[in-house]
Amino acid sequence: MSKYGSAEGNGVQFNDQNEVWYMEIATGHHWVAVRIPDDCYAVAANQIVIEKINFEDSDNYMWSDGIEEFVNLHGLNPDNDQWNFRHIFGTNTQFDHHYNTPRVWFVQRYFNPVAAANQTPESSEMPFIRKPERKIAVEDIQYILKSHYNETKYDPLGDGNEHDRKVYRAISLSRTAQSHILQMRNSVDSKHAAVQWIEMGVPSFNAYVPFFANADDTDVSYRELPKKMDLKSAFWLNEALAMVVESHYSEFNQADLDFQKGLGEWCRRKIHEVDEHAKKLECKQLTTYLTGQNHEIASHCNAKAKELLFDLMTQGTELSNLTFKMDPNL
């Protein structure tokens, strides 16, 4: 950053088994970073979110050389009594209130239903870092990334009026090409601790598939992306499934949710099984084993997705509007 800089603002996450840091680049050569406390979570939409920086605490904050002087020189700090990165370099616009803050609101109302009870989708000062009111599991993160203001009047697939259903940008969108969760586990050896949960296509309708990071190959169904529809591709398979489910949402949604739940349970069992065997292996043997297991996981999950897709397409033939039932009295 000091040498090349950045042409635009970005957020970058760094983590290992011991720490998680979040870095925000204001653009150019200036940035700050904050350590996320072990018992907390953080939410970032498409806007600058890091708040107060303590320049006396280098254990929990980092910053670019000269950033304080730069802000002072150009009179960028709007506050009299604090140095708040969000206030200095961030935005607080009507666009943010429809595109960014609603997503933060939904996440925080899920993890902090009591503390966040008075927040609204357009609140501008929601904290970046919060301590959740319960423990957070991988499945909770999946729910958040799949969400579209579920069980609120703002759900585009819900029962709200047309204005409410279209007023805020949801987390899961039809244009989402890939979503992921990077998990660093402390409960197992570091050689097989890292798991990447990968979801291709629209998150709301598809499963997150776990892959061990200590691998030297990626399954072809995830590695290759044909330009045209091909069910051998995990992306196109998931896109097809999402389109079919959404086209008959009220009829197919529960079957899709059951599919995701069942596959998630299988993946949990599979990870445990692989962990037990991985304890016996080292170095290249371990990498080869985990690579093979990744291929097996991809194959199983693709097969289950295809099975559901074909089943729903078969059911869908009975849901066409081009049907006619003869009145027995005619």
N, C-alpha and C positions, 0 to 999 in steps of 0.2 A: 504493500500500500504506500509506503513512504517513497518508493522509487517510481512506480507506474501510476498509482492512484486508481480511481474508478470513475467511469463516465456517468454513472447513475447511482442512486442509493440502493443499498442491499442489506439484507439480514443474513448472517451466517452463524450456524450452530457448530459448536465443538464439544465433543464429549468422549470420555472413556468410562471405565468402571467406577471412577472416583468422583469425577466432576462433570458439570455441564455449564458451558459458557455460551452467552449469546452476544454477538458482535453486530453493531449497526454502523454502516458507512453512510455518512451524510452526503457524499459525492466528493470528488477531488481526492485529497489525501487525508481527510479528517474522519475519525471514527472513535467510538467508545465501545466498551464491552463490559458485561456484568455477569458475575457468577450466580447461577440460579441455586438458591439454597436447597439442600437435600430433601427437605420436607415440603417443597413448594412446586408449583407449576407456573408456566408462563404462556401467554397467548399473544401471537402477532398476526395481524391481518396484513393488508397491503399498505401499511403506513408505519412511520417511525413510532416506536412504542417505549423505548427505554426512558426512564424518568430521571430522578435526581442522581447526580454523580458525586461521590465523595472522593475528592482528590487526595484525601489523607489516608485512604484505605486501599492500598495496592493489592491486598489479598483478595478483595472481592470486586475490584474495578480495574479496568485498563483503559488507556486512551492514547490518542496520537500525540506526538510531540507538538507542542505549541498550540493546541486547540483552545486553551483558555485565553491565550494572548490574541488569537485570531478572532474569537468571539468578542472580546473587549475592544479590539481595534476597530471592528466594523459595527459595533453597537447592536449586536444581534440578540442579546438577552432581554426579553420583555419583562422579566421578573426583577423585583428589588431585593428579594431575600433568599434566592435559591438559584442553583445552576441545573436546570432541567432540560435534558437533551431533547425531549419531545417538544417542549415549548419553543426551544431555540431553532431547531431544524425541521420539526414536523409540520403537519397540516391539520387543520380543523375546519373542514369545509362541508358544504351540503353533500358533495360527492362522498366524503368519508362517512357521513351519517346514513347513507343508503348502501354503501359498498363495503365498508370496513367495520365500523363500530357495532353493527347488528350481529356480526359473527362472534365478536368478542363477548358481547352480551349473552349470546346463547350458550357459549362455553362456560362462562362464569356462573350463570344461573343453574347449570347442570352440576358443577363441582362445588358451588357455594350457594345453595338455595336460600340460606338464611342471610348470610353477609351481603349477598348481591340482590336481595329482594327488592330494593328500591331503585336499582339501575333500570334504565330503559334502553331500547335498541339504539337510540341516538345520543346516549350519554357520552360526553367527551373525555371525562377524567376517570375512566375505569382503570384500576391499577394494572400494571403490566405483570407483576408477580403476585400470586396469592397462595396462601396455604389452604389446601382443599379441606372440606369438612369430613372427608373420609379418604381411605386409600384409593389410589388410581391403578387400574389394571389395563393391560393391553386392549381388552375388549371395550373399555371406556373410551380409549383414544379412537378405536375403530368407529364406535358409535358417533363420536363427534365429527370425524372426517366424512362419515356417511350422511350426516344430518342435513336437513332442509327445513329447520325450524319446526321439527316434529312436535305435534300436540300443541301448537300455537296457531293463532289465526293467520300467521304469516307464512304458513306452509303452502308452497305452490301446488302441492298435491292434496291439500286439505280442503276443509269446508268453509274457509273464510270468504269474504266478498272479494271481488276481482281486484280492487285496489290493494287490500291487505296482502293478498297472495302474490302480488307483483312488486311490492314497494321496496323489498330488501333483497340484496344478493345473498343467496344461500352458500353454505360451505361446499356441499356437493353440487356440481353442475354437470349438465349434459356435455359440456366441452372439456371436462376433466379427462385427460389422457392417461394419467398415472398418479397414484397416491401411494404413500409409503409411511411406514413406521420403522425407525431404526432403534432396535432394542439392544442395550448392553446389560447383560444380566450379571449380578454379583453372586448368584447362588451356584454357579458352575465354574470350571476352569476357564481362564481367559481364552484358551485355544479354540473353544467352541461356544463362547459366551455371546458373540454377536449374531443377532438374527435380524434379517431384513424382511419385514412383512410388506409384500408388494401387491398392489391392487391395480389392475389394468382396466381402463374404461371408466364408466360412471360409478363412483364408490357406493352410492345408495343401493344399488342392485347386485353388487358383486362381492365376492369374498376376498379377504386379505390372505395371501398365501405366504407362509414362512420359508425363507431360504437362509441357510447358514452362510455367513460371510466368508469363512475360511474355506473357499472353494476356488478351483482354477478353471471353471467352465460354467457357462449359463445355458440352461435348457433352451433349445432352439425355438420353442414356442414363445419364449420371453425375449430371446435375443434378436430374432428376425421380425420385421414388421412389413408385410407386403403392402403395396399401395392400394390394392383392391381386396375386397372381402375374401377371407380365407379362414375357415374354422380351425385350421392347424395353428393359427396364431392366437395366443392368449388374449391379445388386445381385441381382435375382431370377434372372437368367441364371446367375450364379455360385453362388447358393444351390441352384439346381436341379442344377447340375453336381456340386457337393459332395455332395449327398444321394445322387445316383446312384452316384458313385464309392465313397462309404463303404458303401453298401448291398451292394456286391459288391467289397469292398476288395482281396481277394487276386487277383481276376480283372482288376480295372480300374486298380489303382494304377499299374502300369508305364506303361500308355497315358497316364494323367494326368500322370505325371512327364515322359514324352517330350513331351507337349503343352506343359508349362510350360517345358521346356528349349528347345524349338524356338521358342516365342514370345519367350522371353528373348533368343535369338540375333537374331531379327528386330528386336526393339526396339533392341538395341545397334547394329545396322547402320543402322536408321532414325535414331537420334540422331546418328550420325556424318554421315549424308547431310544432315540438317537443319542441323547445325552448319556444314557447308561452304557451304551456300547462305546461311545467316544472316550470314556474314561480309560479304556484299555489301549488306546492308540496314541501314537506320537508322530510329529513331523509330517512327512509326505504321506504316510499311511492314513493319517487322520484327514488330511486335505482330500485325498482320493475318496475316502469313505464318505465324507460330508458332501462332496460333489455328486457322488452317486445317489445319495439320499435326496439331494435337491432335485435331481432328475425324476426320482420316484415320486416326490411330493408334487411336482408340476404335472406329471402324468395323471396322478390320482385326481387332483383338483380339476384339471381340464376335462377329464372323463365325467366327473360329477356335474360340472357346469353344462356340458353337452347333453347329458342325460336329462337335466331339468329343461334345457332349451327345447329339446325335441318333444318332451312331454307337454310343455305349455303350448307349443305350436300345434300339437295334435288337439289339445283342448280348445285352442283358439278357433279352430275350424267350425266349432259349434256356436261361436259368438258373433258370427258375421251378421250384419244387418240385411244381407241378401239371403234371407231365409223366409219361409212361409209355412205356416201350419194350417192345414185344412180344417175348417170348422166342421165337426161331425154332423151338424144340423143342415149343412148344405146338400 
